[in-house]
């Protein structure tokens, strides 16, 4: 023992390196063990759903999974197969996995998709945006938009997961929680933005649209990876070398919030007999006033605004979901263009954490529909759900509570509890 201790003391550099290596290896193995325990517990919970008896006449529920293997720098396929796929298969669902090979393929595949009971999106913000755009472009979107949607967060940016699932620093736990939430069946209605250019087909978003200097600088952050934690500040610092102040000018027309109608019951009442329907129609016909006496429909009251801003964002309320609100609207944030370079750099870091934050001094508008007119020759790009699109004049229309997404029951309870308070 004395000889060993003497050897270790004489080679203290190698000893220190060996101790550090063993500590790191032990911590890594312990982390892997904890991840396996989480997977096993989630699979046991899923098995309970799979063991439930169903009538022989009832077919298995079909689940169509749209998996983007390129998400999370190419790790999404492995993450899905290790953490989510076993849970789905053990639950008794008839699972079909559709893997996308290139950007935009999910939109095309949605056009060909046959009836399914569940749609599951496995990827990040880009995959969500592609799937819902393909879904809502269908001719029969009215029926298909009623299919509940599950979201398994596998991408670099997964904005919806903040609304649907509890925060978790463990990636395995976050993925298994999201997959189990699909089996538990609790859903929340989410708003969708329909964004339409003059010629292009509409694009749909669940988070929002950004146009401005913060978005442009944020896209370039990854280019400064070699600066480590300073890369965000560096991207915003170097962007100030352009023409300053950076102003984005446009004209905006918008309509105010709309009253939220009562939620339709899930089970529709049975259709009344034919004679009852005929009586109701005749009564309505005789009681209605003559056409010449009917009031003319008043034109919609559009508000007009000329703006000069450092950044404009149009966002849904999905991040601050309020299930008891009596009005439907989207938030338009027009940020002041009188920002100095120091404020721009510090605020840029905040914008990376919360892209649709509306800083103090900004003009905030609640609208159900808006038209954004850009001057001729405007260059640059929009960020629509973190996907890049060419900047052009667009009409943005709110589709309130258009899609239903599965969520963790705890999150739904939190939303209802917060609304009561």
Secondary structure per residue as TSV (DSSP state, phi and psi in degrees):
chain	resnum	aa	ss	phi	psi
A	1	X	-	360.0	-40.4
A	2	X	H	-64.9	-37.9
A	3	X	H	-64.6	-41.2
A	4	X	H	-63.8	-45.4
A	5	X	H	-63.7	-36.6
A	6	X	H	-65.9	-41.9
A	7	X	H	-63.1	-43.2
A	8	X	H	-64.1	-38.3
A	9	X	H	-69.3	-38.9
A	10	X	H	-69.5	-26.3
A	11	X	T	-116.5	56.9
A	12	X	H	-66.2	-28.9
A	13	X	H	-66.8	-46.0
A	14	X	H	-65.9	-36.8
A	15	X	H	-63.1	-46.2
A	16	X	H	-60.8	-44.2
A	17	X	H	-62.6	-42.0
A	18	X	H	-64.4	-41.6
A	19	X	H	-62.7	-43.6
A	20	X	H	-62.5	-42.2
A	21	X	H	-64.8	-42.8
A	22	X	H	-65.3	-39.5
A	23	X	H	-63.7	-44.9
A	24	X	H	-63.9	-43.0
A	25	X	H	-63.2	-41.6
A	26	X	H	-64.6	-41.4
A	27	X	H	-64.9	-39.3
A	28	X	H	-64.8	-44.4
A	29	X	H	-65.1	-38.7
A	30	X	H	-64.9	-40.0
A	31	X	H	-61.7	-42.5
A	32	X	H	-63.3	-39.1
A	33	X	H	-64.0	-43.5
A	34	X	H	-63.2	-40.0
A	35	X	H	-62.4	-40.2
A	36	X	H	-65.5	-36.9
A	37	X	H	-64.5	-40.5
A	38	X	H	-62.6	-43.8
A	39	X	H	-62.7	-43.4
A	40	X	H	-63.4	-43.7
A	41	X	H	-63.1	-40.4
A	42	X	H	-66.6	-39.4
A	43	X	H	-66.6	-37.1
A	44	X	H	-64.9	-38.4
A	45	X	H	-66.3	-40.5
A	46	X	H	-66.9	-34.8
A	47	X	H	-61.2	-33.6
A	48	X	H	-62.5	-36.9
A	49	X	H	-68.4	-40.4
A	50	X	H	-67.7	-26.1
A	51	X	T	-83.4	-6.5
A	52	X	S	-67.5	136.8
A	53	X	-	-78.9	138.4
A	54	X	-	-126.6	150.8
A	55	X	-	-59.1	147.5
A	56	X	T	-63.6	-24.8
A	57	X	T	-80.8	-13.3
A	58	X	S	-91.8	122.1
A	59	X	-	-72.0	159.9
A	60	X	-	-66.5	146.4
A	61	X	-	-69.5	134.3
A	62	X	E	-93.0	132.6
A	63	X	E	-123.0	124.2
A	64	X	E	-105.5	118.8
A	65	X	E	-102.0	125.8
A	66	X	E	-101.5	106.9
A	67	X	E	-107.0	127.4
A	68	X	E	-100.9	98.1
A	69	X	T	-64.0	-21.3
A	70	X	T	-80.0	-11.8
A	71	X	H	-64.5	157.2
A	72	X	H	54.6	45.8
A	73	X	H	55.8	39.8
A	74	X	H	85.5	4.4
A	75	X	T	-93.0	-6.2
A	76	X	H	-62.3	-39.4
A	77	X	H	-62.2	-46.5
A	78	X	H	-64.7	-41.3
A	79	X	H	-62.0	-41.1
A	80	X	I	-66.4	-48.2
A	81	X	I	-68.1	-30.0
A	82	X	I	-85.1	-34.4
A	83	X	I	-110.7	-34.2
A	84	X	I	-105.3	-42.8
A	85	X	H	-57.5	-45.7
A	86	X	H	-59.6	-36.7
A	87	X	H	-65.9	-44.5
A	88	X	H	-64.2	-42.6
A	89	X	H	-70.0	-35.6
A	90	X	H	-72.6	-19.9
A	91	X	T	-77.1	-8.6
A	92	X	T	90.3	9.4
A	93	X	-	-80.9	149.0
A	94	X	E	-88.5	98.4
A	95	X	E	-97.2	129.0
A	96	X	E	-118.5	121.9
A	97	X	E	-102.0	123.0
A	98	X	E	-109.6	114.3
A	99	X	E	-96.2	130.7
A	100	X	E	-88.5	140.5
A	101	X	-	-101.9	-22.4
A	102	X	S	-151.6	163.2
A	103	X	T	-64.6	132.0
A	104	X	T	93.6	-8.9
A	105	X	H	-68.0	-35.4
A	106	X	H	-59.1	-36.9
A	107	X	H	-60.7	-42.6
A	108	X	H	-69.7	-40.0
A	109	X	H	-64.9	-34.2
A	110	X	H	-63.9	-30.5
A	111	X	H	-65.3	-28.9
A	112	X	H	-98.1	-5.3
A	113	X	-	-66.0	134.4
A	114	X	-	-88.3	-178.6
A	115	X	-	-58.3	139.6
A	116	X	-	-146.1	156.3
A	117	X	S	-87.7	-30.7
A	118	X	E	-137.4	145.3
A	119	X	E	-114.2	128.7
A	120	X	E	-120.4	126.5
A	121	X	E	-104.2	118.1
A	122	X	E	-113.7	101.4
A	123	X	E	169.7	-148.3
A	124	X	-	-117.8	-159.2
A	125	X	H	-57.7	-40.1
A	126	X	H	-62.6	-40.5
A	127	X	H	-67.2	-40.7
A	128	X	H	-60.0	-46.8
A	129	X	H	-62.7	-40.5
A	130	X	H	-65.6	-44.9
A	131	X	H	-66.3	-46.4
A	132	X	H	-70.1	-30.2
A	133	X	H	-66.8	-45.6
A	134	X	H	-61.8	-38.6
A	135	X	H	-66.2	-45.5
A	136	X	H	-84.0	-6.6
A	137	X	T	-86.6	-9.9
A	138	X	S	-64.7	150.5
A	139	X	T	-65.6	-32.0
A	140	X	T	-101.7	35.5
A	141	X	H	-62.0	-27.1
A	142	X	H	-59.5	-38.1
A	143	X	H	-81.4	-42.9
A	144	X	H	-71.3	-26.7
A	145	X	T	-71.7	-10.0
A	146	X	T	-85.3	-9.9
A	147	X	S	-71.2	126.6
A	148	X	E	-66.6	147.0
A	149	X	E	-119.4	133.2
A	150	X	E	-105.6	148.1
A	151	X	E	-126.8	119.1
A	152	X	E	-105.8	109.3
A	153	X	E	-74.4	108.2
A	154	X	-	-123.2	-6.2
A	155	X	S	-89.7	176.7
A	156	X	S	-67.9	-42.3
A	157	X	-	-117.6	123.7
A	158	X	-	-132.1	74.2
A	159	X	T	-60.3	-39.7
A	160	X	T	-64.0	-26.2
A	161	X	H	-63.2	-24.8
A	162	X	H	-66.5	-30.2
A	163	X	H	-85.2	-39.4
A	164	X	H	-89.6	-28.1
A	165	X	S	-133.0	154.1
A	166	X	-	-65.0	152.0
A	167	X	-	-65.8	142.7
A	168	X	-	-151.0	134.0
A	169	X	S	-83.7	-15.4
A	170	X	-	-92.4	119.0
A	171	X	H	-64.0	-40.6
A	172	X	H	-62.0	-45.5
A	173	X	H	-63.3	-39.7
A	174	X	H	-62.9	-43.2
A	175	X	H	-70.0	-43.6
A	176	X	H	-67.4	-37.3
A	177	X	H	-61.0	-43.0
A	178	X	H	-64.9	-40.2
A	179	X	H	-68.8	-40.9
A	180	X	H	-66.2	-33.0
A	181	X	H	-60.6	-33.6
A	182	X	H	-63.6	-39.8
A	183	X	H	-71.7	-31.0
A	184	X	H	-72.3	-23.1
A	185	X	-	85.8	0.0
A	186	X	-	-74.3	133.9
A	187	X	E	-128.4	157.3
A	188	X	E	-130.4	144.6
A	189	X	E	-81.4	133.4
A	190	X	E	-115.8	144.5
A	191	X	E	-76.6	155.5
A	192	X	E	-131.9	141.2
A	193	X	E	-99.4	129.8
A	194	X	E	-97.9	117.3
A	195	X	E	-114.6	114.8
A	196	X	E	-125.5	126.4
A	197	X	-	-84.4	-175.3
A	198	X	S	-72.0	-33.2
A	199	X	S	-118.4	-34.5
A	200	X	S	-72.1	159.4
A	201	X	-	-67.9	154.5
A	202	X	-	-67.1	149.9
A	203	X	E	-111.9	145.1
A	204	X	E	-117.9	143.7
A	205	X	E	-138.7	145.4
A	206	X	S	-103.8	-12.8
A	207	X	S	-106.3	-60.7
A	208	X	E	158.0	-172.7
A	209	X	E	-119.6	137.6
A	210	X	E	-127.6	142.0
A	211	X	E	-145.7	116.4
A	212	X	E	157.1	-171.5
A	213	X	H	-72.3	-36.9
A	214	X	H	-64.3	-42.2
A	215	X	H	-62.9	-44.8
A	216	X	H	-61.8	-40.8
A	217	X	H	-70.5	-38.1
A	218	X	H	-61.7	-34.0
A	219	X	H	-63.7	-29.9
A	220	X	T	-91.3	0.7
A	221	X	G	-58.8	-41.8
A	222	X	G	-63.0	-21.2
A	223	X	G	-68.3	-22.1
A	224	X	G	-103.5	34.2
A	225	X	G	-56.6	-31.0
A	226	X	G	-70.0	-10.2
A	227	X	G	-92.7	2.3
A	228	X	G	59.6	-128.2
A	229	X	G	-66.9	-12.3
A	230	X	G	-91.4	0.3
A	231	X	H	-62.6	-36.1
A	232	X	H	-66.2	-47.3
A	233	X	H	-64.4	-36.5
A	234	X	H	-64.3	-43.0
A	235	X	H	-61.9	-42.4
A	236	X	H	-73.9	-33.6
A	237	X	H	-64.3	-48.1
A	238	X	H	-69.6	-25.7
A	239	X	H	-71.5	-19.4
A	240	X	T	-75.2	-10.1
A	241	X	T	-73.0	-14.4
A	242	X	S	-70.6	-175.1
A	243	X	S	-54.6	129.8
A	244	X	S	-132.3	139.5
A	245	X	S	-72.0	149.9
A	246	X	-	-86.8	110.1
A	247	X	-	-114.0	137.6
A	248	X	E	-116.0	116.1
A	249	X	E	-106.6	142.0
A	250	X	E	-163.2	171.1
A	251	X	E	-116.2	137.2
A	252	X	E	-125.8	129.9
A	253	X	E	-117.5	138.8
A	254	X	E	-150.7	158.3
A	255	X	E	-111.9	148.0
A	256	X	-	-72.4	-177.4
A	257	X	-	-61.9	158.0
A	258	X	E	-113.2	152.4
A	259	X	E	-71.9	134.7
A	260	X	-	-80.4	123.2
A	261	X	-	-72.9	158.3
A	262	X	-	-62.7	146.2
A	263	X	-	-68.1	135.9
A	264	X	-	-70.4	141.1
A	265	X	-	-65.4	147.0
A	266	X	S	-66.0	-38.6
A	267	X	S	-98.2	118.1
A	268	X	-	-76.6	141.0
A	269	X	-	-65.3	152.8
A	270	X	-	-65.0	150.2
A	271	X	-	-71.1	133.4
A	272	X	-	-69.1	162.2
A	273	X	-	-61.3	163.4
A	274	X	H	-60.7	-43.6
A	275	X	H	-64.8	-32.7
A	276	X	H	-66.8	-42.9
A	277	X	H	-65.9	-38.8
A	278	X	H	-64.6	-42.3
A	279	X	H	-62.1	-43.1
A	280	X	H	-63.8	-41.0
A	281	X	H	-66.6	-42.0
A	282	X	H	-64.1	-41.8
A	283	X	H	-63.9	-41.0
A	284	X	H	-64.5	-40.1
A	285	X	H	-64.1	-45.5
A	286	X	H	-73.5	-28.9
A	287	X	H	-84.4	-17.4
A	288	X	S	-75.7	143.9
A	289	X	-	-71.7	158.7
A	290	X	-	-59.0	153.7
A	291	X	G	-57.4	-39.0
A	292	X	G	-69.4	-21.5
A	293	X	G	-92.7	-7.0
A	294	X	S	-71.7	146.2
A	295	X	-	-72.4	140.4
A	296	X	-	-74.7	145.2
A	297	X	-	-71.4	126.9
A	298	X	-	-74.1	142.1
A	299	X	-	-65.9	152.0
A	300	X	-	-65.9	140.7
A	301	X	-	-87.5	94.0
A	302	X	-	-84.2	134.2
A	303	X	E	-95.2	142.0
A	304	X	E	-118.0	146.2
A	305	X	E	-151.3	133.1
A	306	X	E	-101.8	128.7
A	307	X	E	-128.9	149.2
A	308	X	E	-132.2	117.0
A	309	X	E	-142.7	156.7
A	310	X	S	-82.9	-27.5
A	311	X	E	-159.4	141.3
A	312	X	E	-119.0	133.3
A	313	X	E	-131.6	142.4
A	314	X	E	-123.6	114.3
A	315	X	E	-128.7	148.3
A	316	X	-	-75.7	172.0
A	317	X	S	-94.6	16.4
A	318	X	G	-65.7	-26.4
A	319	X	G	-71.1	-33.9
A	320	X	G	-115.2	61.7
A	321	X	-	-63.3	126.7
A	322	X	-	-122.2	106.6
A	323	X	T	-76.3	-12.2
A	324	X	T	-110.6	7.3
A	325	X	-	-63.9	146.3
A	326	X	S	-98.3	-3.2
A	327	X	E	-129.3	152.6
A	328	X	E	-113.3	129.9
A	329	X	-	-162.2	163.4
A	330	X	E	-111.7	157.8
A	331	X	E	-98.5	122.8
A	332	X	E	-106.4	124.1
A	333	X	E	-116.9	118.5
A	334	X	E	-110.1	106.9
A	335	X	-	-83.7	142.8
A	336	X	-	-62.2	144.2
A	337	X	S	-92.0	6.8
A	338	X	-	-96.4	56.9
A	339	X	-	-107.4	131.0
A	340	X	-	-83.2	171.3
A	341	X	H	-65.2	-37.1
A	342	X	H	-63.8	-44.5
A	343	X	H	-63.2	-39.1
A	344	X	H	-62.0	-43.6
A	345	X	H	-68.7	-43.7
A	346	X	H	-70.4	-39.2
A	347	X	H	-70.8	-27.9
A	348	X	H	-60.0	-37.8
A	349	X	H	-66.0	-39.2
A	350	X	H	-65.7	-37.2
A	351	X	H	-67.8	-28.1
A	352	X	H	-67.6	-33.5
A	353	X	H	-79.8	-39.6
A	354	X	-	-136.5	87.6
A	355	X	T	-58.6	-29.9
A	356	X	T	-101.9	20.4
A	357	X	-	-65.4	144.9
A	358	X	-	-112.7	100.6
A	359	X	-	-64.8	162.0
A	360	X	T	-62.0	138.9
A	361	X	T	93.5	-2.0
A	362	X	-	-86.6	158.2
A	363	X	E	-93.4	121.2
A	364	X	E	-110.0	131.1
A	365	X	E	-128.1	137.5
A	366	X	E	-103.0	125.3
A	367	X	E	-143.2	154.4
A	368	X	S	-102.2	-15.6
A	369	X	E	-161.7	144.7
A	370	X	E	-151.4	156.4
A	371	X	E	-122.9	124.0
A	372	X	E	-107.7	114.7
A	373	X	E	-103.8	125.4
A	374	X	E	-105.6	146.4
A	375	X	-	-62.5	152.6
A	376	X	T	-60.4	141.1
A	377	X	T	83.0	8.5
A	378	X	-	-66.9	128.0
A	379	X	-	-105.3	179.0
A	380	X	-	104.4	-172.3
A	381	X	E	-138.6	153.6
A	382	X	E	-90.8	152.8
A	383	X	E	-109.6	111.8
A	384	X	E	-111.9	109.9
A	385	X	T	50.0	45.2
A	386	X	T	66.5	13.3
A	387	X	E	-107.7	141.6
A	388	X	E	-88.7	132.5
A	389	X	E	-135.2	148.8
A	390	X	E	-63.4	135.9
A	391	X	-	-70.2	129.8
A	392	X	-	-158.2	165.0
A	393	X	-	-61.6	133.3
A	394	X	E	-138.4	156.1
A	395	X	E	-110.6	127.0
A	396	X	E	-113.1	122.5
A	397	X	E	-122.6	132.9
A	398	X	E	-81.7	128.9
A	399	X	E	-108.5	92.2
A	400	X	E	-67.8	135.4
A	401	X	E	49.4	43.7
A	402	X	E	-75.7	-38.5
A	403	X	E	-123.2	148.8
A	404	X	E	-108.2	124.7
A	405	X	E	-111.6	140.5
A	406	X	E	-67.0	142.4
A	407	X	-	-140.4	162.0
A	408	X	-	-66.3	130.5
A	409	X	H	-54.4	-31.4
A	410	X	H	-64.6	-37.2
A	411	X	H	-68.1	-40.0
A	412	X	H	-63.0	-41.2
A	413	X	H	-63.4	-38.8
A	414	X	H	-62.4	-42.8
A	415	X	H	-61.7	-45.9
A	416	X	H	-67.4	-38.7
A	417	X	H	-66.2	-42.0
A	418	X	H	-64.9	-36.6
A	419	X	H	-67.2	-37.1
A	420	X	H	-66.8	-40.7
A	421	X	-	-67.6	360.0
